[in-house]
Amino acid sequence: MRQTTITSFLNKPQNSPTKKELQKSPAKKEVGAEKKLNIIADAKNGKVKVIAEDITTLKVDAIVNAANKSLLGGGGVDGAIHRAAGRGLLAECRTLGGCKTGEAKITKAYNIKTVKAVIHTVGPIVYEEVTEKLEEDLYNCYKNSLIVAAENDMRSIAFPSISTGIYGYPKDKAAITATKAVKEFLQDEEQSKKIDEVIFCVFGKEDEEIYSELLPKVLE
């Protein structure tokens, strides 16, 4: 896989919540406190995990939404997060001016009481084959989401499988890019200090098998 130069897109929209505003609405850790996570695999002494759960029920600082460019909701995990968060999320997203592929933007989590923030990123659409540009765009989704999380003091973050639904990205190739992005982010000592936990929240047996085999190889 050829190395590419990755560009970070970190221009914060004027109406994005500040760190202070995000911290004013801390995750309510008592919600679902007794729930045991279905952990499929882990690496880096538990810092990186693969779990099979509903991402809207996780107790983490930030969950990532696999959004479309409008940021106004859609199907799949995008629709699930908007339904769980309620109208406040849609109202804030309307102020952001959309989001380009590979970029990441942060909002409050509203009615999702177990998290502090939602980080929205837009994955690439695969029409035929996965090109280097599409791979770079998907890599940027993970990298920029992690950077936005770190910049906003979000110490734990959960990702869905970005672009593998109706956007058509092959699940095995998407997992390789996702784990590579996380690995390279955590190799930066200063960045790694800002993140305590990274979760890949997968859906279905195929994803479980792909990540459980891949994670120990990539993130030793």
Secondary structure, 3 states (H helix, E strand, C coil): CCCCCCCCCCCCCCCCCCHHHHHCCCCCCCCCCCCCCCEEEEECCCCEEEECCCHHHCCCCEEEEEECCCCCCCCHHHHHHHHHHCHHHHHHHCCCCCCCECCEEEEECCCCCCCCEEEEEECCCCCCCCCHHHHHHHHHHHHHHHHHHHHCCCCEEEECCCCCCCCCCCHHHHHHHHHHHHHHHHHCHHHHCCCCEEEEECCCHHHHHHHHHHHHHHCC
